[in-house]
Amino acid sequence: MIENRPLLVYVTHGVLILGLLVISFPIYIAFVASTHAVEDLIATVQPWFGGQLIENYLTVLRSGKQTAGGVPVSTMMFNSLIMALGITVGKIMISIISAYAIVFFRFPFRMFFFWIIFLTLMLPVEVRILPTYKVVADLGLLNTYAGLTLPLIASATATFLFRQFFLTVPDELVEAARVDGAGPVRFFLTILLPLSRTNIAALSVILFIYGWNQYLWPLLITTDTDMTTIVMGIQRMLFVADAVPEWNLTMATAMLAMLPPVVVVLVMQRQFVKGLVETEK
């Protein structure tokens, strides 16, 4: 039985509110800065909203920041969206099929291949970046959406998580499907996929944010400004030589860059939590 202690309730709520304020304060300052003219932000941080919110956001969406290449933020967000969706869909598809083969098919060296996949967790993109770049360049995939997404769609983590879930599927369910005449493809599509929907939802949120926040790989393989992603664009806006830093436009771009991940988390919040904590399928 949990005791009701009013003082403890007030303390915990106070700590939560304090943590929320600490996390929200930088976002508030960025949003306030995005509503001012550039002259207002040169010498001091503005504590309250200005009068150029619509003008600043329309400027970055339509024409971008001229000192950072003049790429519209709408173009950068579209590139990041294509990359994030491609990585998310590719990782989910490859991982769930790989886990299905490892769990439900019997072939030589099955577990050996699984552990080889699992060991790739020790090899992040930064370690294998040079050979990956060489392969992409030889295939002519520089400055393409395929080059942005294909090298990043393999996921040992997602494969492991799907494998662990598939191991919990009762053998009776597999036998019943076999008795009913369901082949491997039908069993996968009509039984395993519906059972895996919460896992897919949880992984989709994580993988979308992972793809959206990619910086190093797009920086290496894109030289065309039309292929600039939103994270690259923010970095270029921060460092301008012989020019006044336009912090109002930079903060407006940062606020726009946060919108898609926030929307995805809010829309998928319930499925995301269920996919992480649910044990009974």
Contacts in CASP RR format, 6 or more apart in sequence:
PFRMAT RR
TARGET T0000
AUTHOR 0000-0000-0000
METHOD contacts of the structure
MODEL  1
MIENRPLLVYVTHGVLILGLLVISFPIYIAFVASTHAVEDLIATVQPWFG
GQLIENYLTVLRSGKQTAGGVPVSTMMFNSLIMALGITVGKIMISIISAY
AIVFFRFPFRMFFFWIIFLTLMLPVEVRILPTYKVVADLGLLNTYAGLTL
PLIASATATFLFRQFFLTVPDELVEAARVDGAGPVRFFLTILLPLSRTNI
AALSVILFIYGWNQYLWPLLITTDTDMTTIVMGIQRMLFVADAVPEWNLT
MATAMLAMLPPVVVVLVMQRQFVKGLVETEK
27 255 0 8 1.000
27 258 0 8 1.000
29 45 0 8 1.000
30 251 0 8 1.000
30 254 0 8 1.000
30 255 0 8 1.000
31 251 0 8 1.000
31 255 0 8 1.000
32 46 0 8 1.000
32 47 0 8 1.000
32 48 0 8 1.000
32 49 0 8 1.000
32 50 0 8 1.000
33 41 0 8 1.000
33 45 0 8 1.000
33 46 0 8 1.000
33 247 0 8 1.000
33 248 0 8 1.000
33 251 0 8 1.000
34 53 0 8 1.000
34 56 0 8 1.000
34 57 0 8 1.000
34 248 0 8 1.000
34 249 0 8 1.000
34 251 0 8 1.000
34 252 0 8 1.000
34 254 0 8 1.000
34 255 0 8 1.000
35 49 0 8 1.000
35 50 0 8 1.000
35 51 0 8 1.000
35 52 0 8 1.000
35 53 0 8 1.000
35 56 0 8 1.000
35 248 0 8 1.000
36 46 0 8 1.000
36 50 0 8 1.000
36 51 0 8 1.000
36 52 0 8 1.000
36 248 0 8 1.000
37 52 0 8 1.000
37 248 0 8 1.000
38 244 0 8 1.000
38 246 0 8 1.000
38 247 0 8 1.000
38 248 0 8 1.000
38 249 0 8 1.000
40 46 0 8 1.000
40 50 0 8 1.000
40 248 0 8 1.000
41 247 0 8 1.000
41 248 0 8 1.000
42 244 0 8 1.000
52 248 0 8 1.000
56 248 0 8 1.000
56 249 0 8 1.000
56 252 0 8 1.000
57 252 0 8 1.000
57 256 0 8 1.000
59 249 0 8 1.000
59 252 0 8 1.000
60 72 0 8 1.000
60 73 0 8 1.000
60 249 0 8 1.000
60 252 0 8 1.000
60 253 0 8 1.000
60 256 0 8 1.000
61 72 0 8 1.000
61 73 0 8 1.000
61 74 0 8 1.000
61 256 0 8 1.000
62 72 0 8 1.000
62 74 0 8 1.000
63 70 0 8 1.000
63 72 0 8 1.000
64 70 0 8 1.000
64 71 0 8 1.000
64 72 0 8 1.000
64 73 0 8 1.000
64 249 0 8 1.000
64 253 0 8 1.000
65 237 0 8 1.000
65 246 0 8 1.000
65 249 0 8 1.000
65 250 0 8 1.000
65 253 0 8 1.000
67 237 0 8 1.000
67 240 0 8 1.000
67 243 0 8 1.000
67 246 0 8 1.000
68 233 0 8 1.000
68 236 0 8 1.000
68 237 0 8 1.000
68 240 0 8 1.000
69 225 0 8 1.000
69 236 0 8 1.000
70 225 0 8 1.000
71 225 0 8 1.000
71 226 0 8 1.000
71 228 0 8 1.000
71 233 0 8 1.000
73 230 0 8 1.000
73 252 0 8 1.000
73 253 0 8 1.000
73 256 0 8 1.000
75 226 0 8 1.000
75 228 0 8 1.000
76 228 0 8 1.000
76 229 0 8 1.000
76 230 0 8 1.000
76 232 0 8 1.000
76 233 0 8 1.000
77 230 0 8 1.000
77 256 0 8 1.000
77 257 0 8 1.000
77 260 0 8 1.000
79 145 0 8 1.000
79 148 0 8 1.000
79 227 0 8 1.000
79 228 0 8 1.000
79 229 0 8 1.000
79 230 0 8 1.000
80 211 0 8 1.000
80 212 0 8 1.000
80 229 0 8 1.000
80 230 0 8 1.000
80 231 0 8 1.000
80 257 0 8 1.000
80 260 0 8 1.000
81 212 0 8 1.000
81 260 0 8 1.000
82 145 0 8 1.000
82 148 0 8 1.000
82 149 0 8 1.000
83 145 0 8 1.000
83 148 0 8 1.000
83 149 0 8 1.000
83 211 0 8 1.000
83 212 0 8 1.000
83 214 0 8 1.000
83 218 0 8 1.000
83 229 0 8 1.000
84 208 0 8 1.000
84 209 0 8 1.000
84 210 0 8 1.000
84 211 0 8 1.000
84 212 0 8 1.000
84 260 0 8 1.000
85 208 0 8 1.000
86 149 0 8 1.000
86 153 0 8 1.000
87 149 0 8 1.000
87 152 0 8 1.000
87 153 0 8 1.000
87 207 0 8 1.000
87 208 0 8 1.000
87 210 0 8 1.000
87 211 0 8 1.000
87 214 0 8 1.000
88 204 0 8 1.000
88 207 0 8 1.000
88 208 0 8 1.000
88 211 0 8 1.000
90 149 0 8 1.000
90 153 0 8 1.000
91 152 0 8 1.000
91 153 0 8 1.000
91 154 0 8 1.000
91 155 0 8 1.000
91 158 0 8 1.000
91 203 0 8 1.000
91 207 0 8 1.000
92 158 0 8 1.000
92 200 0 8 1.000
92 203 0 8 1.000
92 204 0 8 1.000
92 207 0 8 1.000
94 153 0 8 1.000
94 154 0 8 1.000
94 155 0 8 1.000
94 159 0 8 1.000
95 155 0 8 1.000
95 158 0 8 1.000
95 159 0 8 1.000
95 161 0 8 1.000
95 162 0 8 1.000
95 203 0 8 1.000
96 158 0 8 1.000
96 162 0 8 1.000
96 192 0 8 1.000
96 193 0 8 1.000
96 196 0 8 1.000
96 200 0 8 1.000
98 117 0 8 1.000
98 159 0 8 1.000
98 162 0 8 1.000
99 159 0 8 1.000
99 160 0 8 1.000
99 162 0 8 1.000
99 163 0 8 1.000
99 165 0 8 1.000
99 166 0 8 1.000
100 162 0 8 1.000
100 166 0 8 1.000
100 188 0 8 1.000
100 192 0 8 1.000
102 110 0 8 1.000
102 111 0 8 1.000
102 113 0 8 1.000
102 114 0 8 1.000
102 159 0 8 1.000
102 163 0 8 1.000
103 163 0 8 1.000
103 166 0 8 1.000
103 167 0 8 1.000
104 166 0 8 1.000
104 174 0 8 1.000
104 184 0 8 1.000
104 187 0 8 1.000
105 184 0 8 1.000
114 159 0 8 1.000
114 163 0 8 1.000
117 156 0 8 1.000
117 159 0 8 1.000
118 156 0 8 1.000
118 159 0 8 1.000
118 160 0 8 1.000
119 156 0 8 1.000
120 154 0 8 1.000
120 156 0 8 1.000
121 156 0 8 1.000
121 157 0 8 1.000
125 132 0 8 1.000
125 151 0 8 1.000
125 152 0 8 1.000
125 216 0 8 1.000
125 217 0 8 1.000
126 216 0 8 1.000
129 216 0 8 1.000
129 217 0 8 1.000
129 220 0 8 1.000
132 151 0 8 1.000
133 220 0 8 1.000
133 221 0 8 1.000
135 151 0 8 1.000
136 142 0 8 1.000
136 147 0 8 1.000
136 150 0 8 1.000
136 151 0 8 1.000
136 221 0 8 1.000
137 221 0 8 1.000
141 147 0 8 1.000
141 150 0 8 1.000
141 221 0 8 1.000
142 221 0 8 1.000
142 222 0 8 1.000
142 223 0 8 1.000
143 221 0 8 1.000
143 222 0 8 1.000
143 223 0 8 1.000
143 224 0 8 1.000
143 227 0 8 1.000
144 227 0 8 1.000
147 221 0 8 1.000
148 214 0 8 1.000
148 217 0 8 1.000
148 218 0 8 1.000
148 221 0 8 1.000
148 222 0 8 1.000
148 227 0 8 1.000
148 229 0 8 1.000
151 217 0 8 1.000
152 211 0 8 1.000
152 214 0 8 1.000
152 217 0 8 1.000
155 207 0 8 1.000
158 203 0 8 1.000
158 207 0 8 1.000
161 199 0 8 1.000
161 203 0 8 1.000
162 196 0 8 1.000
162 199 0 8 1.000
165 195 0 8 1.000
165 196 0 8 1.000
165 199 0 8 1.000
165 281 0 8 1.000
166 192 0 8 1.000
168 281 0 8 1.000
169 192 0 8 1.000
169 195 0 8 1.000
169 281 0 8 1.000
173 191 0 8 1.000
174 187 0 8 1.000
177 183 0 8 1.000
177 186 0 8 1.000
177 187 0 8 1.000
177 191 0 8 1.000
178 187 0 8 1.000
182 190 0 8 1.000
182 191 0 8 1.000
195 281 0 8 1.000
197 271 0 8 1.000
198 271 0 8 1.000
198 274 0 8 1.000
198 275 0 8 1.000
198 278 0 8 1.000
198 281 0 8 1.000
199 275 0 8 1.000
201 268 0 8 1.000
201 271 0 8 1.000
201 272 0 8 1.000
201 274 0 8 1.000
201 275 0 8 1.000
202 271 0 8 1.000
202 272 0 8 1.000
202 273 0 8 1.000
202 274 0 8 1.000
202 275 0 8 1.000
202 276 0 8 1.000
204 268 0 8 1.000
205 264 0 8 1.000
205 265 0 8 1.000
205 268 0 8 1.000
205 272 0 8 1.000
208 261 0 8 1.000
208 264 0 8 1.000
209 261 0 8 1.000
209 264 0 8 1.000
209 265 0 8 1.000
212 230 0 8 1.000
212 231 0 8 1.000
212 260 0 8 1.000
212 261 0 8 1.000
213 231 0 8 1.000
213 261 0 8 1.000
214 229 0 8 1.000
214 231 0 8 1.000
215 229 0 8 1.000
215 231 0 8 1.000
215 232 0 8 1.000
215 235 0 8 1.000
218 227 0 8 1.000
218 228 0 8 1.000
218 229 0 8 1.000
218 231 0 8 1.000
218 232 0 8 1.000
219 232 0 8 1.000
222 228 0 8 1.000
222 229 0 8 1.000
222 232 0 8 1.000
228 236 0 8 1.000
230 253 0 8 1.000
230 256 0 8 1.000
230 257 0 8 1.000
231 257 0 8 1.000
233 253 0 8 1.000
234 250 0 8 1.000
234 253 0 8 1.000
234 254 0 8 1.000
234 257 0 8 1.000
237 246 0 8 1.000
237 249 0 8 1.000
237 250 0 8 1.000
237 253 0 8 1.000
238 245 0 8 1.000
238 250 0 8 1.000
240 246 0 8 1.000
265 272 0 8 1.000
END
